[in-house]
Amino acid sequence: MADQVQSAIESSMDKTNLILKDIEQAYGWPKAQRNQSYAALRTVLHLLRDRMPVQESVEFSAQLPMVVRGIYFEGWQPQDVPIKLNRDDFLYEVRQGFPYDVAGGPERIVRVVLDVLRRHITQGEWDDVKTTMPADLARIMP
């Protein structure tokens, strides 16, 4: 049993590091800037989560690695969702939650993180997530 738990945790860490590495590669950041890729992932995940209805949020999270799922649910208040955010509001909140200045600003952060996440979940689930977004926000999603 202990070996299974350790294997699950190691697998989740590997998948989480792959997601963070994918974000870093999209920006050309060295691994030394892992704090930036983590902040980008966390910020976008929390805003995406809070924008979705509870059931869809839970279904989406089931496809995330265990460690990323923990980040996703950190501080979640399901009784307060979905929060109505249009594209501009969403981007404003990304800027507030991501303390770094990067090329392309909040919109590029959102596009990069969502593109990376899209590659790690099924197309059907991604389509479900997109349908819960307002049209102006869905247009910037891969």
C-alpha positions as CSV (number, residue, x, y, z in Angstrom):
1,M,0.0,0.0,0.0
2,A,2.8,2.4,0.9
3,D,4.4,1.8,-2.5
4,Q,1.2,2.6,-4.3
5,V,0.8,5.9,-2.4
6,Q,4.4,6.8,-3.1
7,S,4.0,5.9,-6.7
8,A,0.8,8.0,-7.1
9,I,2.5,11.0,-5.4
10,E,5.6,10.7,-7.6
11,S,3.5,10.4,-10.7
12,S,1.5,13.4,-9.7
13,M,4.7,15.4,-9.1
14,D,6.1,14.4,-12.4
15,K,2.9,15.5,-14.2
16,T,2.8,18.8,-12.2
17,N,6.4,19.5,-13.1
18,L,5.6,18.8,-16.8
19,I,2.8,21.3,-16.7
20,L,5.0,23.9,-15.1
21,K,7.8,23.1,-17.5
22,D,5.4,23.6,-20.4
23,I,4.5,27.0,-19.1
24,E,8.2,27.9,-18.8
25,Q,9.0,26.7,-22.3
26,A,6.2,28.8,-23.8
27,Y,7.7,31.9,-22.2
28,G,11.4,30.8,-22.5
29,W,11.8,31.0,-18.7
30,P,14.6,28.9,-17.1
31,K,13.6,26.5,-14.4
32,A,14.9,29.0,-11.9
33,Q,11.7,31.0,-12.6
34,R,9.5,28.1,-11.4
35,N,7.9,30.5,-9.0
36,Q,6.5,32.5,-12.0
37,S,5.1,29.4,-13.8
38,Y,3.5,28.3,-10.5
39,A,2.0,31.7,-9.9
40,A,0.6,31.8,-13.5
41,L,-0.9,28.3,-13.1
42,R,-2.4,29.0,-9.7
43,T,-3.9,32.4,-10.7
44,V,-5.5,31.1,-13.8
45,L,-6.7,27.9,-12.2
46,H,-8.4,29.7,-9.4
47,L,-10.1,32.2,-11.7
48,L,-11.2,29.4,-14.1
49,R,-12.5,27.4,-11.1
50,D,-14.5,30.3,-9.7
51,R,-16.0,31.1,-13.1
52,M,-17.4,27.5,-13.5
53,P,-20.5,25.9,-12.0
54,V,-19.6,23.6,-9.1
55,Q,-20.4,20.3,-11.0
56,E,-18.3,21.3,-14.1
57,S,-15.5,22.5,-11.8
58,V,-15.4,19.1,-10.1
59,E,-15.5,17.2,-13.4
60,F,-12.6,19.3,-14.8
61,S,-10.5,18.8,-11.6
62,A,-10.8,15.1,-11.9
63,Q,-8.5,15.2,-14.9
64,L,-5.8,17.2,-13.2
65,P,-2.8,15.6,-11.5
66,M,-3.3,15.2,-7.7
67,V,-0.9,18.0,-6.8
68,V,-2.5,20.4,-9.3
69,R,-5.9,19.4,-8.1
70,G,-4.8,20.5,-4.6
71,I,-3.7,23.9,-5.9
72,Y,-7.0,24.1,-7.8
73,F,-9.1,23.6,-4.7
74,E,-7.0,25.6,-2.3
75,G,-9.3,28.3,-0.8
76,W,-12.3,27.2,-2.9
77,Q,-15.7,28.5,-1.6
78,P,-18.2,26.4,-3.7
79,Q,-21.2,28.3,-2.2
80,D,-19.9,31.5,-3.9
81,V,-19.5,30.2,-7.5
82,P,-19.9,30.8,-10.3
83,I,-18.6,34.3,-10.2
84,K,-19.6,36.2,-13.3
85,L,-16.5,37.5,-15.0
86,N,-16.3,38.6,-18.6
87,R,-13.0,38.6,-20.5
88,D,-11.9,42.0,-19.2
89,D,-12.8,41.2,-15.6
90,F,-11.0,37.9,-15.9
91,L,-7.8,39.5,-17.3
92,Y,-8.0,42.2,-14.6
93,E,-8.1,39.5,-11.9
94,V,-5.2,37.7,-13.5
95,R,-3.2,40.9,-13.3
96,Q,-4.1,41.3,-9.7
97,G,-3.1,37.7,-8.8
98,F,0.1,37.4,-10.9
99,P,2.7,39.7,-9.4
100,Y,5.2,39.6,-12.3
101,D,5.5,41.8,-15.4
102,V,5.8,39.5,-18.5
103,A,5.6,39.9,-22.2
104,G,2.1,39.9,-23.5
105,G,0.6,40.8,-20.1
106,P,-2.4,39.0,-18.6
107,E,-3.9,37.8,-21.8
108,R,-0.8,35.9,-22.8
109,I,-0.6,34.4,-19.3
110,V,-4.1,33.2,-19.7
111,R,-3.5,31.9,-23.2
112,V,-0.3,30.0,-22.2
113,V,-1.7,28.4,-19.1
114,L,-5.0,27.4,-20.8
115,D,-3.1,26.0,-23.7
116,V,-1.0,23.9,-21.4
117,L,-4.0,22.7,-19.4
118,R,-5.8,21.9,-22.6
119,R,-3.1,19.5,-23.5
120,H,-3.4,17.6,-20.2
121,I,-7.2,17.0,-20.3
122,T,-9.6,15.4,-22.7
123,Q,-11.1,17.4,-25.6
124,G,-14.6,16.6,-24.4
125,E,-13.9,18.0,-20.9
126,W,-12.2,21.0,-22.4
127,D,-15.3,21.6,-24.6
128,D,-17.5,21.4,-21.5
129,V,-15.3,24.0,-19.7
130,K,-15.5,26.4,-22.7
131,T,-19.3,26.2,-22.9
132,T,-19.5,27.5,-19.3
133,M,-17.5,30.6,-20.2
134,P,-19.0,33.8,-21.6
135,A,-18.4,34.1,-25.4
136,D,-15.8,36.9,-25.1
137,L,-13.7,34.8,-22.6
138,A,-14.2,31.6,-24.6
139,R,-12.6,33.2,-27.6
140,I,-9.2,33.5,-25.9
141,M,-9.3,29.8,-24.9
142,P,-7.6,27.2,-27.1
